[in-house]
Amino acid sequence: MTEQTTFPKDFLWGGAIAANQVEGAWNIDGKGLSVADVATYKPHVDQKDYSVHLKVTSEAVEKAAADATDTFYPKRRGIDFYHHFKEDLALFAEMGFKTLRLSIAWTRLFPTGEEEVPNQAGVNFYKEVFKEMKRLNIEPIVTLSHYEMPLALSMKYNGWVNRSVIDHFVRFANVCYDSFGEYVRYWLTFNEIDSIHRHPFTTAGIIPDRSGDTIEKDIYQALHHQFVASALVTKMAHEKIPNSQVGCMLTKLITYPLTCEPIDVELTLKKNLENNFYADVQVKGAYPKMILKDLKNRDIQIEMAKEDKKILKENTVDFVTFSYYMSMAESGNPEAERTPGNTVLGVKNPYLPSTEWGWQIDPKGLKISLIELYDRYNLPLMIVENGMGAVDIVEEDGAIHDPYRIEYFKAHFKQMKEAIDEGVDLIGYTSWGPIDLVSAGTSQMSKRYGFIHVDADDEGNGTYNRSKKDSFYWYKKVIETNGALLND
Ligand code: BG6
């Protein structure tokens, strides 16, 4: 086996989870309610209509906030990582994980977001997690904000629309750096910052009926506040934590023209430019001129403080990370068939198969994305989410055979290797949901991503016992051989 057949030395193989989708313990040890704790169960049959994410109402939020049970809110249960983290980390270590991407629930540290001092029990919990990771030699990559802002900030201020939320977030980040900086070198600011357009409540605590007609403007205003907050906490990490590396995080939604008819190509180009805009701001430190013109054409004025331009310019990120699940097509034909993707409806690509949730499987799209992003930004890249949601069958003997998952990963890893061989500086890969968890979009447990099975159903019934799927042993081998296994 020669070196060229494997991934780069020190390649960060691992997995990614988010606090709100795994921890459970939603009301334990002083934790406050987050926006995730009021997310209801939305099975995949509804997913052709993503507008459901734009229809969150004040009434529904208030009703959910007053409900002291977890019956309708699966993220309140998660997979009980809060009490199982040692066992779960041990399983990740057994697979050979070099890294684990995880997030810190803002509401464990600041239950309403506005406290002056953090909740010590929350700080202690994450310290235990990081200590255990250190013991197991698993490098943490921490997302500060992954769809879990304090519900109190959402209800009081309509979330990130209000500029004061920046200060609360900076205070939260400050505590994270002071408390966990000795363990954590890699930080990501906002998960899929672009998703604010697709689900403004989940991403930024915006309750659409409070915005009413100004929803478009409010979304851009909130996004601007997140850009500024991201730059401020990037600066703070650099000042406080020696050798810290801060990354942005983008949903890579690559789009192809359905045909070579010029209108399809133009619409596609625009979609891709829009998708890159968010990383452009965080990498280049300024809004792209064409985005500013577009906002002007649409009469959307973002209120910017005098210092914002400078803050953005001076505090750009060190590396670029992204999630990649699927690709889609675009067409000028309004009749073109559409299919669901990661909270988007794209035009169906006739050349690609889909998952049971309709997401189009496209390993080559991952390579194309890597080349495009590296050429555009010239910064190290990390794929921090990738995987397929599937229904798994537990056999009578407890085994779970998931060849479809192995096939999915194998095809994607091969494309990653090709991109690296062609010059892309890809430094790490964390699969999404290395252990089954609650879906962000649908709150289902039955949409499973893991190498590790969790015995829990959509209603929260089950033992919550962990067991290994076939893919567990396969991924372990991939890591062990640093990808050489893929040549077989
Ligand atoms: C990403 C999110 O968009 O997609 C994750 O960052 C999410 O939180 C993942 O879980 C997969 O989406 P879903 O809806 O299948 O959970």
Residues whose N, C-alpha, C, O or C-beta is under 5 A from the ligand:
A	BS01	BG6	G389 V438 S439 A440 G441 T442
